[in-house]
Amino acid sequence: MNVRLCIITTAGLFFTGQFVNAQKKTNDSLKEANIQEVVVTGYQKKSKDEVSSAITVVSGKSLSNFSGSTMGSNALQGKAAGVDVSALNGKPGGGSAINIRGLGNITTSVGASNPLYVIDGFIVGNDQRAQDVFNSINPSDYENISVLKDAAAAAIYGSQGANGVIVLTTKSGKSGKPVITLSSRMGFSERINDINFRMMNSAQKIDYEKQMFNLGIPGYTQWTDARTNAALALDHNWQKDILRTSFIESYQVGIRGGNDKSKYTISLGYDSDNGIVQNIHAYKRYTGRMKYEANPTDRLSFGTSMGVNYSRSQETRDRNNTQNPFRAMYAYNSFEPVYNQDGSYNATRQGFPILEALKNNPEFINSLIFDGNIFAQYKITEGLNFKTQLGGYFNNIRRTSTIFRGSFLDNILGINGQVTEQNQNRFRYTNSNTLNYVKSFGDHSFDFLALVEYTEFRNDFISGTGRSFAIPSISQLNNTVVPFAVAGYNELFRTFSYGGFVTYDFAKKYVVTASVRQDRDSRFGRNNNISEPFWSVSGAWNISNENFLKDKNIVSLLKLRASIGTRGYNNIGLNLNNVLMSGGAYGNFPTAALNSNYGNPDLKWEVTRSQNYGAEFGFLKNRIRGTLDYFIDQKRDFILAIPNLSSEGGAYSKNINAGDLVNKGLEISLSADIIKSKDFNWSVRANTSIMSYKLNKLRNGETERIYDINILREGYEPFSFFLVRSAGVNPANGNEMYYTKDGGLTEIYNSNDAVLLENKSPLPRLFGGFGTSLSYKGIDLQADFTYKSGNYTYNYMARDMLNYSNGALGNMRTDAANYWTTPGQTNVLPRPNNPSNAPGGATGLQTTDRFLQDASYLRLRNVSIGYTIDKRTIGESLPVNKIRLSLTGQNLATWTKFQGDPEVSIGSGENQTGAGQTFISGAYALYGYPAVKTYLFGIEIEF
C-alpha cells in the first residue's frame, strides 16, 4: 500500500512522505506505519533525519487561502521563523521585500536583499526579476516551500545564496484515477480605514482656515457667512469619491493523475482584481502550468515543469503630488466639489483633477512570463546516478503610458498628446549537471554529490516617446508628429560554477555534512571574477534515535544541530565593473561621455560567514513540538556606490567593497495539538525571531554615510535614523524647541543639528506570527496573526497633514487644530505664527523626530472557515468526490501606535525605486498604495 502523508509541524512546517509496510485492517484503518519525512533542498531530497541545517518548510495549502492577486511571496508573511516579509505596497499583484535572518545587505535598491528562488529544481535567481517569476506561479499550484536559512543549507548555491534560499515545489501527479479539481473564489476588498487619525470635514476645515486668517498666516483668505454656507452645503468625502470597493474573482481548474511509470498535473487559472481606485482596472492574470514525470526503465527517469503567466496591470502614479490618488484624497478639501458647474472635473486648490487623470492619462504594464525546466536522470550503476537539468525563463514586459490629447495634463503641457512605449525582454537559463553516489553498509551511509553549473542572463530594453497626435482620436506611437525621446540598451552576464556535497550518516543518529563551491561571474571586476571557495560544515545528533530514548513516549523527538560556512552575494548591477561610455548629441554634433557610474575592475563578492546552533524537539508523540535556532551572520565586503570621486570629478561614483555587517538572532517555533480526536482537532502554532544588527566597518576612509534621514555609522544599526531632535513646544511662547547636536536647547531649526538616533531604525527587532486551526467533522477554521516590533518609520504624511503652511491649499488632520494658544500649554503643536529663524527662512513644521513613529504592529492577517461535504454525504450516484465551501478574510484588524498603515515598505515608488534613488524598506511613509481588507467566498469541487 502506498499512501501520501502530510504532517503539519512547527509554525506550519510541512513534510511529505509515504506510509510504508502498512497493513490493512478490515475497517480500512492503518495498523502500523513507518513514517519517512522528506525535505526538498533544490539539488537533493533528504529525509528529515539526515538534515543537519536550518530549514523551514511551509505547506502550499496554508498559502492558498489568500486572494489570487496576493503574490506567493506576500503570503509567506508570518509563516516561517526568521523570514521577515513586507508587501512592497498594497497594489494588486505587487511583490515583497524579504529579509531572511535580518538585513541581507546594504545595497539601496528594490530586491537587493532577496533570497535565491528555486522552482522545481530550476535556479531562477536572487533579484527582483526572479521574485517576479516566483510570483507568476499561482499559489494553488504550490505543494510546499522550503526556506534554507543557514550556510549548511545554502552554501552549495555559492554566490547566489547569501540571503537564503526559497525552494518551491509545485504539485505533482499521483498514481491512480485522474483527479479533476474546479475552484472559484469571489469577493471584494476595501482600503483599511485611517488608523489613529481623522481628516477634517468641511465645517472643521473652514473653522481652521478662519483661525489661520485671524492669525495673519500668509495664503489664507477671509470666509464670509455666505461663502461658508455655500461651502458647507458641498461637504463630501473625497476618499469615497476617489476610491471604491474592489471586485475580486478567481477561477482554477486542475487535473492530476498517472500510473507506476508516469505522473502528470495540468492547471489553468484566471484572477482579476479591479482595485480600490476609481476609473481603472488594476490587475488581471492568466496562468497555466504543466508538470510531467516518467521512469520508463529502471535506470532512466525524466520530467518537465513548464508554466506561462500573462498579466495586465493598470498603474497609478506613486509620487508626492496630486497625480497620486492616495495623496489627492487627503489633500483635496471636503468642500471642493468633484465637478464644476459645466460638468468638467474640478481641479481644486491643488490644481489637478485626479479622477480626470485616471481616465485620460492611463498607464498599462503587460507582462508575459514563460518558465520551464526539463531534467533527465540516469542510473549508471547501483548507487551512482547522473542528472542533467536545463531551466530558464523568458519575460517580456511592455509598458504604455499615454496623455490623451485634450486632457487636463495635455493642456498644461501644451503637447497635443503624448505616448511612451517601452519594451523589455529578459531571458535567463541555467544548466546544472550532478553526479550523485550513495553507498550504505551496515549502519553507515555516504552520499556524494558533484556539481557543474552554467548560467546566462540577457536583458534588452527599448523605449520611444512621441508627441502631438496627427489624428486626435488615435494615441499610437506611429500617429505622433514630434519624436521626443528614444532610449535602448542590452545587458548580459554569465556565471560558471562547480562544487561538491557530502553527507555521512551513522544509523540515523549522527549526521555530518560538508559542501564546497566556487563561482566565476562576469559581473565582478576582471581582477576578481573568480570567487573564493564557498564552504560549509554541519553536524546533527538525533538523540531521539538513541536506544535510551527510542521507545519512550514523553520525548518523541530530540535533535541537536550545528553548522558553519560561507556564502557569496552576486545580486548586483550588470556593469558595475566596467567603464562605460554614453553617446548623445550637442546640437548637430555627436558627443560621447563617461557614464556616471565609474567601473571598478577590483570589485569582488560580498561574503557571508554563518554560524547556526539549533535544536528540534517533540513531546508526547509529537503532540508538542518545536525548533530553536541561534545564528550569527557576518557579512564582509558589502558593495556600496561611493560618490564624488576626487580623481574623476564630483558627478561620478564607483561601486566598491565598502564594509562589514553582522546580524545575530534567535528563532523559536512552537506548535501543539491541544485536542486530537476522531471528530474534533484543535492545534496552535507560533514563531518568533529576535534580531540584532550592527555595522562593524566602513572602508574608503569613511566612518559614516548619510542617506537623507538615515545613516550608516560604524558600531550602530544600519540605516539608523538621522534627524534633528524636537524638544517639544516652549509652553511660555508656543515656539518649537530643538536640541542642538551637543544637547543644548534652541528655537532655531538647523539641519546640521541632526544626530543618529540610537536603537531607532526601520529594521524590526522582533517579528513573527501565530495562529490556530480547528476542525470538527466537516467544519474547519484557521486564523493567523503576524506582528513586528522595534522598527520605526518616518511619517511624512503626518508632517504634511499637521503643517499649517499646507492648510491654505489642502485638507488637514483634525488634530492640526490642537496648537499652542495660551502660556502653559503642553502636548500641543507649535503656534502657527511661530517666527522661524531657520536657515533659508523655512516655515512650518520641520523634519525632526517629532514624526518618527514606532511602526510596531499586530495584524489579524487571515481568517478562513470552511465546510467540506465528502463522498459519504454526496453518495456514489454522483461523480463528485468532495465539495468544499469557504469564507476568508484578510487584514481584518490592526493594532498599532503608528498613525496610518504600519506595514510600509515602499513609501513613495517614484521617490524610492527609480534609477539612482535610495530604497530603504520601511524608512518612511509618503502616500503609497495602502493595504486593503479582503473578503472572499470560495467553492472547490473535486471529481
C-alpha angles and dihedrals in degrees: 000000000000118000127168117237131204118195120191110208138164116344092350095314106172128196129177126208144129140271107236132186088020116167119209119230124202091259090054092246122136114256098191138356137184107213117216111187119202129203120196113217099173103254094040146017116230134187111245091247090059095052113103098169139078107272128155120194121201122197119241089224092063090055098045097074093079125095118274091250091057107096120229092243090058092047088061090070112126094358101104132038113246094021112112110193127180124174109241085229139321096273114130108257093018123147134227145251105234127190118180109201096351136308108357097206144325099259108125102219133100112271096015092123095043118134121235112274121217121183118193089333094313113123105225100178142256103261134089089270089060091051088053089056092046091050091048089074114088111242088229086072094055118113094177144319124231116203112204108201113167135054094258089063101034106032092085086067089059117191093011100056105064093109096042131264132266111203115194120198113193124210118283131203124261133219115261139042114355113264117213120198127192119186137172135180127189130177147111142259135209135188116273107252118255108281120223097350142065133205123235120262121219096275093048094046094047090050089049092050091050090054092049091049091051089051090054097243110169117249097029119111133204121272116217121199091251092051091046094052092048091050094047089055089060096053113143141141115260091197089064091047096050099035133050142179107277125225119227127193132172132180127185134178125184140171127196131180147120146146138243091293104041142013131195142182129189127183138177128190144179126195130181133180115170090195134226097280120095122242098021139081104225106197145003127172135185118192137183132177136181129185126182131177128180140174104192093172137021089256105038130062130163140169147170138212120195134173140181127198128182118183134175120196130180112215134217123207112263103198138114099267139067093279080081109078091209091060094039093056089059098037099051115089115239092233091058110095125228092234135037120233091264091057097255121127116273113241090203123203088303089068097230132086105216096189090056091048093051087059101038104032101049126172124194133186118199115190127187118188127184116183124179141172130185127181140178126194125193127192104223094182137333107313095001118102133172120205129185123187134183120191135165149144138224120205124186116189122189120185122189122187120182137186104194117223111260094021120135093255091046091054090051093050095038094217102127091235135323137214130188121196120191126182126186131179122195122187127177132167135176129197115200125186122187135180112201125190121185122184130174132182123169110322092338124097130178128191119188123184125184119192138196118177139177128191131185129183129188129184129180129181135186130177134181132183126193132182137201113039112229091205105039096215097051117079101184124128093242089057093062121106100196119056103214110173139356127186137168145155143163131218138195140183134175132198128193121189142174132180150136142236130200133185128189118193128183114197091322086287105092122033128181124181134181134179139181132186137170127196137199113203128181092210092074128076118287088244093055109027092124113073128221112257111279110215144171140191124192141167138193135193115204096204092175089064091060116107093243090061103026099098100031119114098200098063104036097162132024122158132162123203137186132176143170131184150117135264132186134224125221104159094121138124116288098239106035089115098051133076103228135192128214124207127218144137138265103201104308094338123096116236137190130197140171116269115252090247107073109209121242115212090190096058111131141177126296106233129205119202109199135195122186131182116183148164135200121200142176133183136195096018089319094303084132116035141158152150134235124195133176117190142179119200114189112191117194133184095019113182124248135168109242111204133206099032107197094216096051100032135258096287093067136076135189131207112232139167093265113174156323132276134186130203121190127183152160120222122196128183126180135173136168140187100227094180123017118175141132096273105015129050130171125180135171131200139183140174132186138179124205112200142189128183133193134178102218103182145007122195137201090068093297130128096180143017122202123215103186101274095003132066142195110215130167113258097020141085111287115255094016111173116268110200146139108261118237115222092196127244123325101241090209099059107004095243118140114248127211136197115240120226091266094047101264125133125251140161091213115094113221122172088210087072091070114127137183110269104220118227092009116110137124089259116103119232093199130027140151145105144256137193150153138234128203132181132182116181103302096351122092133180130189129181128180132187128192128196145179131191139182097032124119132206128194108236106214088165091062091048091051095047094048098042110106091207089069095049097081089071107017142043122266140211115263092244090060085085090062096090133136114281107153135031115272098035118135135177091041137112117266116269112276094232090055104147106235121218092181118137109269092023095274114181135196129024114349133215101273137134088271086094098039102110137189105252096193113136147168115214132188092226103180141001121181130177123184144175123208123202107202134202093269091062096038094050133219095275093076122063091229122114098190144340123211125193120192144178119203134184127190130198091003098161138010129195116197145129091225115111099235133002108340095199096087126157108147107032094185119358098206090048097047115025106048127099113293093010128123119248117188110167112240095001096128146356116232114158099298124165103289128232117259140215112236131198121190137182114202139188127189125186124189122198 
